[in-house]
Amino acid sequence: MSASVRKAPGYLKRAVMYQIFLRPFTPGGTLNSAAEMLPHLASLGVDILYLCPVTEADGDMRPEFWSARQKACGLGNPKNPYRVGDYYRIDPEYGTDADLKRFTAYAHELGMRVILDLVYYHCGPGAVFIPDHPDFVKREADGSVRNGRWHFPELNFDSPTLREYLLANMEYFIREFDVDGYRCDVADAVPIDFWEEGRRRIEALKPDVMMLAESTEPADQIYAFDLNYSFSWGHLYEAFAGKEPVAKIPEVWKEYQERLLPGARAIRATENHDIANDRERPDKTIGVKAHDAMFAVNFGLDGVPFLYNGQEIADTALHSIWGNRFYGRDRLIDWSRAMTPEGKARFALLRKLIELRHVQPALSEGSVTWLSHDRRDAVLAFSRNCPAQDLIVAVNCRSVPLSVRINIDITRVSSPEILLARGAELSRDGGMLKADLLPYGFLIAQY
């Protein structure tokens, strides 16, 4: 019998996730200043808040222990949140234990869940446990510490003591801070049996926890994880930027579905902290209207829609993993964008997309069928189908107006019901649908 994916927590079906990277999220960059923004996110309608690492980062200044990106950013900040110095201490840059408890409690009060970032593949060279536990890190034949990707010491999962130390760490944040699960950094570089044991341990404390893997391994969702990354989904941006054929997107989707187990779930993101660090923001490079259309694709498809810092106001500021109130103060969300026509329109669009995600059953439970049509060079069109509902999504990926005839049988309905449209009109053309789409126009309709 072939393996099957685990049953995810019920709330995940309709959930929308929002990543908070504290450093650029507010000028203060703290848990308390971020907490002041939680009503804003609650009004948007997001369900799960994913916090980038809040544990104490290693401040080692030696350049041989800095990643290439850290050196290239030019900010001189030694503290990378993904190079942990102490897994049990909140970094004073962000606040205190009490601040994290208040943040989580307030999020819960507003109806949102909170997941933390676990960084267990590697640690900092000055990690507090290395002197007393030299076996916690991998060693070369000569006894020196083995440094892995990004020049950080690799943790040694052959050590039962290290495993117990980290398993207790997973329990600690559930028990003491009431968080709702974890996003697991470089999850495929950590043994899957460790994650499975971690799942068992934290489920005993909170049965409806969720786990997100920065990985695309098929075995992830058998037991340990509920959700995976989808690195290949970056092709969506390339298609909208005109660097790849639009027709490649259904192929990328299909290849990824075939890689994972049937029914596996993936996030649908246009940005995250890595992407916003490495390139200009989409609202700046391809424009706000094009990015809006990308969101229509991501919210219309299967998986869990994923929003990043400031996307809801069409933020165009370049972020940095190392930029904060001490280094690179220009690398923060430009909240003045919230008052611009583009920012207001983006917020309204995402709030509507989230609302549809919450109430339209086909968007959370329906199968995906890519539809044939006469504009494969420019349009993405697919249906979402479940016993309760049939939906169609059509998106113009190009900056020119066009008409497209979509091969879908609508003879059993008198007229499709438009649930959301921007720069789009829908009509019948014999037994087919005809969509007239302005540049980057899109629609979601029930038929």
N, C-alpha and C positions, 0 to 999 in steps of 0.2 A: 504494500500500500504506500502510495506517495505521501510525502509530508504535506501538511496543510498549515495555513497561518492561524495564529491564535485569535480568539475573539477579543477585539479591542474594547475598552471601556465605552459604554453607550454614548457618552457625551462627545466622543471623538468624531463620530460620523458627521455631525453638523458643525464642528468646531472650526474656528479661524484663529490662527496663531499669530502673535505679534512679538517680534524680537526687540528687547530693550538692551542696548549696549549703553551702560550707564555713562561712560566717558563723554560721548557726544550728545547724549539724550537731553541733558540740561546744562546750563552754564556751571552749576555747582558740581555736577557729575556724581551726586551722592544718592543713596537710597531714599533719604528724606526728601530731597528735591524731586526725585522721580515719583515718589508717592503723591506729591501734589498734582502730578499730571494724570493720575489714575482715573479721575472722573472724566477727563477728556477721552481716554481710551475706552472706558465703559460706555460713553455716549456714542462712540463709533460702533460698538457692538462686539468687540473681540472677546474671545472666550478663554484663551490660554496665553499667558505672558511668559516668555522665555527670557530669562536673565543671563547674559554673558557672565563668565566667572566672577564671583564676588569674594572668593577666598584670597588670601594674601599672596601676591605675586613676589617672585624672587627679584631682588634689586641688584643682583650681581652685575658689576660694570665691565667685566672682562669681555672684550669683543669676540673672543673665540666661542663664547656661549650665547652670542646674539645670532638670530636668523638673518638671512640675506635681506629680507624685507625690513627687518628692524634697523639694520644699518642704512638701507637705502632711503628710509623715510626722512632721515636727517634731523629728527626731533631730539635725539639724545636721551630719550626716556628709557631707562633700563628695565622698567617694570612692564612686562608683557603679561596680560591676564591669563594667557594660555601657557605660562611658564610658572608653575605653582611652587611657592616656597613653604606654605603651611596649609594643609587641607582642612584643618579644623578652626582656622582663625579668619574672621572677616577682615579684609584689607581696610585699614584705617582711611584710605583714600575714599572708600564708599560709605563708611560708617561703622556701626557696632552691631553686636548680636541683637540688641534691643531694636535697632533700626530695621534689620531684616525681618524680625518678628512682626513689627508694626506694618511694614510694607506688605507682607503676606496676609496678615489679618485684614488689612484694609482692602486688598484685592479681593479676598473672599467675600467681604461685606458687599462689594460692588458686583459680585457674581462672576468673578474671573479666577482662574486657577493660575498657579505659579510653578514653573519648572526651572531648575538650576542647571548649570553647565558643569559636567564632570570631565576633568582632564586627567585621565589615568594612563595614557600611553607613555608620558614622559613627565619629568618634574624639572625644577631649577637646580643648578649645580650647588646652590646653597640651601637646599631643602632641609628643614629642621631635623628630619629623621635620619639623614644619611650618617652622621657621626656615630649614633648609637645602633644603627641598623645597616651596616654596609651591604648586607645581602638584599636590601630593598631595591638596589639598582643593578643592572647588568654589568658584568666586568669583562674586560679583555683578558687574554691569556696571561699578560703581565700583571694583572690585578687592577689596572686603571679602569676608571669608569667608561662604559661604552656609551657614546653619544649617538643618538639616532637622527632622524630627520630634524631639520632646523637647529641642529647642534645642541640639543638638550639631552640630559641623561635619560636613558630608557629604564622604565620600571621593570622589575624582575618578577614575573608572575610564576616562576618556578618556586618562589619563596612562599610557603604557607602562611608565614607571619605577615608578609606584605598583603596577601590576599585578605586576611582577617582584618588588617588595619584599614583597608579600603572598603570592605564590606560593612564594617562598623561605621565608616564615614558616610556611606549611603544611608544607613539607618539613622545616623545622628541628625541629618538635616530634615528627614521626615519626622522624626520624633520631637526634636527640639524646636523646629521652625515651622512645622506643619506644611511643608512644601508638597506639591502634588506629583512630583516625578522629576525626570532628568532628561536632558539632551546630552548625549555621550560623544565627546570629541574623539575623532579618529578611532571610532568604535571597532573597526575591523583590524586594528593593530593590537587589540586586547583579546585574549582567548574568550570564545563564546561561552564556555562553561563558567567563566567568572561572571559574565553578565547574567547568565541564567540563575546562578546562585544568588546574585544580587537582587534579581527580580523576586525570587522566593522570599528573601529576607524582608524586602520593603513591602511586599504585598501582605505579609503577616501584620504589618503595622497600619497599612492603609490599602484596602483591597482594590480601590479604583485608581491607583497610580498609573501614570503613563510613561513610556520610555521611547525616546527618539534617537535613532542611530545615525551618526554621520558616517554612513556606510551604504553599500549597495549589495551586501551579501545575502543570498537567498535564505540562508538558515536563520537570519536575524529574527524574523517574525514567527518562527515556530513556537518560541516561548519567551525569549528575552525582551523583544521590542514590539511596539505597536505600530511603528512608523519609521520610514527610512528617508534619507536624502535622495535627491534625484539630480546628480551632477550633470547628466546629459541634457537636462532641461535648459541649460544655458544656450542651447541651439535656438530657443525661441527668440532670445534677444538678437542673435545673429540674423535670424530670418527677418525680423522687423527692421534691422539696420541695413537690410539689403545685401548682406554678406553671404547668405545662404539661401537656397530655394525655399519658398514657403511650403512646397510639397514635401520637404524633408521632415517637417514636424510630425505628421502622422506616423512616419517611419520610425522616428526616434521614440515616440510614445510606444509603438508596438514592440520595438526591440527591448525597451525597458520592462514592459509587461511580461515579455517572454523570459527575461532574466530572473525576475522574482517569482515567488510561488503564486499560484492563482489566488486572487483576492488580497494580495499584499497592498499596503498603503504607502504613499509617498507624499512629501510636501511639494507644493507648487509655488515656487518663489521666483521673483525677478531679481532680488538682491538679498544679501546678508552681510554680516560684518566683514567677511573676507572680500566679497565683490566690491563693496563700497570703499574698501581700503585700496583696491588694486586698479580701479578705473573710475573715470568720471561717471556721475549719476545718470541713469537713463533719461530722466526728465530734462537733462541738459544736452545729452548727445543725440537722442532720437526725438525728443520733444514730449511735452505733456500728453498730447492727444494720442501719440503712438503708445506711450506707456499705459494710458487708460485702456487702450485696446488689448494690451497684453494682460491686464488684470481681468478683462472680460473672458479671455481664454482660460486663465488659471482658475477663476471662480466657477466657470462653466464645466470644467473637466472634473474627473475623479481625483481623489487624494484630498489633502488638507491645504487650503490656501494659507500662505505664509507672508506676513507683512514685516517690513524692516523699518527701524527708526525713521520717522519723519515722512515716510512715503505717503501717509494720509494727507499731507499738506503740500505734496509735490516738492519736497526739499531737494535742492540742487547742490548743497554744500558737499565738498569732498571730505570724507571722514578718514580717520586713521586709527588703527588699533592702539597706537601709542599717543594719540592726541587727547589731552585732557586740560583741566584748568591750570596746570603747571607747565605743560608743554603743548604748543600748537593750539592756542585757544581759537584759531580760525577754523579748526576741524570739528565744529559743532553744528547741530541742527540749526538752521536759520528759521526760527519760529515766526519771524515776520511774514514768512510765506503763507501762514495760515490766514492772513488778512487780504491776500491778493485774490483776484478772480480765479486764477488757476488753482490756488490752494483751497478755496472754498468749494470749487467744483469737484476737485479730487475727493475731498472729505465726503461730500454728498454722494458721489459715485460709489465710494467704498462702503459707506453706510448702507446704501441700497443693495449692493452686491452681497454684503454680509446678511442683510435681512432676507434676501432670496435664499441664501444658503441655509438659513435657519428654518424657513417655512416651506420651501418647495421640495417635496420628497425625492424627485428624480435627481436633484443636485447632490444629494447625500447617499442615495441608495441605487440610482440608476446605472445601467450599463452604458458604455460609450460605443457609439458607432460613427466612424468617420464617413461622411457623405460624399458621393461623387457629384461633381458640378463642372461648369465650363470655365472656371477661373482658378485653376489649381496654381497658377503663377502668383496669385495675389490674395486668395481668400482661404480661411480656415472655416470649415463647416462640419458640425457633428451634432448627433442627437444624444440625449440622455433619456433612457427608457426604463420604467419600472411599472409594476401592475397598476399603480395609482396615477401615473402621469407620463406624458411624453413631451419632451422639450426639444427645441432646436436652438443652436447657437451658431451665429454667422458673424465673422469678423474680417473686416478689410485690413490687411497688413501693409497696405501701401498708401502713399500720400496723394493719390489721385482718385477721383470719383469713379465708380464702376457699377455695373449691374451684373448679377450672377444668377443663373438658373440652377436650382438645387434639386437633385433627383431624390425626392422623398414623396411618398404617397400621402396626399392630404384629401383624397376624395371623400373620406368619411367625416370630415369636419367642414362646417360652412365657412369659418374664418378663423385663422390662428389668433390667439390672444397674446398681444405684446406685453411681456412682463417688464422689460427694460429695453430701451432703444436710445442710441445716440447717433445722430447722423445716419439714420437707417429707416427705410420704409419696406413693407412686405406686402406682396400681392400674389394672387394665384396666376399661374401661366399654364393653362390646361390642367394636367394632373400634377404639375410641379410647382415649386415655390420660386418666386422671383424676388430677389432682394436688391434694392437700390441703395448703395452705400456711399456716403461721402468719404473723403480721406479719413482713414482710420475709424470709419463708422462701424457700429456693431449692434447686435440685437440678441435678446433671449426671448423666445416665444413658446407658448404652449399650443400644441396642435392636436 
